[in-house]
Amino acid sequence: MSTTERVWFKSSYSGSQGDDCVEVAVTEQAIHVRDSKDLTRPALAVGRNGWTRFVGYAARG
């Protein structure tokens, strides 16, 4: 599945002025993360277990 076929969601923590935008797309295989300001860069793909651990770690601050 190409990056254009994925459904991307902007992070609720992204700036409302179009700055600091992080977008996430969920597929069966992975969670994909990209910088919406630079779509020429490839998205980062993280396995579901790795994503769950990352979110848990980030939530703890």
VOPAMI-326471 format. One record per residue (C-alpha): residue number from 1; residue in three letters; chain; x, y, z. Coordinates in nm, 2 decimals. Example, Ala and Ser with C-alpha at 12.3 -4.5 7.8 and 13.67 -1.06 7.14 Angstrom:
// residues 2
+-----+------+-------+--------+--------+--------+
:  nr : rest : kette :     c1 :     c2 :     c3 :
+-----+------+-------+--------+--------+--------+
:   1 :  Ala :     A :   1.23 :  -0.45 :   0.78 :
:   2 :  Ser :     A :   1.37 :  -0.11 :   0.71 :
+-----+------+-------+--------+--------+--------+
END
This chain:
// residues 61
+-----+------+-------+--------+--------+--------+
:  nr : rest : kette :     c1 :     c2 :     c3 :
+-----+------+-------+--------+--------+--------+
:   1 :  Met :     A :   0.00 :   0.00 :   0.00 :
:   2 :  Ser :     A :   0.15 :   0.33 :  -0.10 :
:   3 :  Thr :     A :   0.16 :   0.64 :   0.12 :
:   4 :  Thr :     A :  -0.11 :   0.80 :  -0.10 :
:   5 :  Glu :     A :  -0.35 :   0.51 :  -0.04 :
:   6 :  Arg :     A :  -0.32 :   0.53 :   0.34 :
:   7 :  Val :     A :  -0.57 :   0.72 :   0.54 :
:   8 :  Trp :     A :  -0.36 :   0.98 :   0.74 :
:   9 :  Phe :     A :  -0.47 :   1.14 :   1.06 :
:  10 :  Lys :     A :  -0.31 :   1.46 :   1.20 :
:  11 :  Ser :     A :  -0.19 :   1.44 :   1.56 :
:  12 :  Ser :     A :  -0.41 :   1.63 :   1.81 :
:  13 :  Tyr :     A :  -0.08 :   1.78 :   1.94 :
:  14 :  Ser :     A :   0.01 :   1.93 :   1.60 :
:  15 :  Gly :     A :   0.00 :   2.30 :   1.56 :
:  16 :  Ser :     A :  -0.32 :   2.46 :   1.42 :
:  17 :  Gln :     A :  -0.11 :   2.70 :   1.21 :
:  18 :  Gly :     A :   0.02 :   2.42 :   0.98 :
:  19 :  Asp :     A :   0.34 :   2.39 :   1.17 :
:  20 :  Asp :     A :   0.47 :   2.09 :   1.37 :
:  21 :  Cys :     A :   0.24 :   1.85 :   1.19 :
:  22 :  Val :     A :   0.27 :   1.48 :   1.26 :
:  23 :  Glu :     A :   0.04 :   1.24 :   1.08 :
:  24 :  Val :     A :  -0.03 :   0.88 :   1.15 :
:  25 :  Ala :     A :  -0.18 :   0.60 :   0.93 :
:  26 :  Val :     A :  -0.28 :   0.26 :   1.06 :
:  27 :  Thr :     A :  -0.25 :  -0.06 :   0.85 :
:  28 :  Glu :     A :  -0.28 :  -0.42 :   0.95 :
:  29 :  Gln :     A :   0.10 :  -0.46 :   0.95 :
:  30 :  Ala :     A :   0.22 :  -0.13 :   1.11 :
:  31 :  Ile :     A :   0.16 :   0.22 :   1.23 :
:  32 :  His :     A :   0.30 :   0.47 :   0.99 :
:  33 :  Val :     A :   0.42 :   0.82 :   1.10 :
:  34 :  Arg :     A :   0.52 :   1.11 :   0.87 :
:  35 :  Asp :     A :   0.60 :   1.48 :   0.88 :
:  36 :  Ser :     A :   0.32 :   1.64 :   0.68 :
:  37 :  Lys :     A :   0.54 :   1.94 :   0.60 :
:  38 :  Asp :     A :   0.78 :   1.72 :   0.40 :
:  39 :  Leu :     A :   0.60 :   1.45 :   0.21 :
:  40 :  Thr :     A :   0.92 :   1.37 :   0.01 :
:  41 :  Arg :     A :   1.06 :   1.19 :   0.31 :
:  42 :  Pro :     A :   0.95 :   0.83 :   0.36 :
:  43 :  Ala :     A :   0.71 :   0.76 :   0.65 :
:  44 :  Leu :     A :   0.84 :   0.57 :   0.95 :
:  45 :  Ala :     A :   0.68 :   0.23 :   0.99 :
:  46 :  Val :     A :   0.65 :   0.08 :   1.34 :
:  47 :  Gly :     A :   0.51 :  -0.26 :   1.43 :
:  48 :  Arg :     A :   0.19 :  -0.25 :   1.64 :
:  49 :  Asn :     A :   0.37 :  -0.39 :   1.96 :
:  50 :  Gly :     A :   0.65 :  -0.13 :   1.92 :
:  51 :  Trp :     A :   0.39 :   0.15 :   1.88 :
:  52 :  Thr :     A :   0.21 :   0.04 :   2.19 :
:  53 :  Arg :     A :   0.53 :   0.04 :   2.39 :
:  54 :  Phe :     A :   0.63 :   0.39 :   2.25 :
:  55 :  Val :     A :   0.29 :   0.54 :   2.33 :
:  56 :  Gly :     A :   0.30 :   0.40 :   2.68 :
:  57 :  Tyr :     A :   0.65 :   0.54 :   2.73 :
:  58 :  Ala :     A :   0.56 :   0.88 :   2.59 :
:  59 :  Ala :     A :   0.25 :   0.90 :   2.82 :
:  60 :  Arg :     A :   0.46 :   0.85 :   3.12 :
:  61 :  Gly :     A :   0.65 :   1.16 :   3.02 :
+-----+------+-------+--------+--------+--------+
END
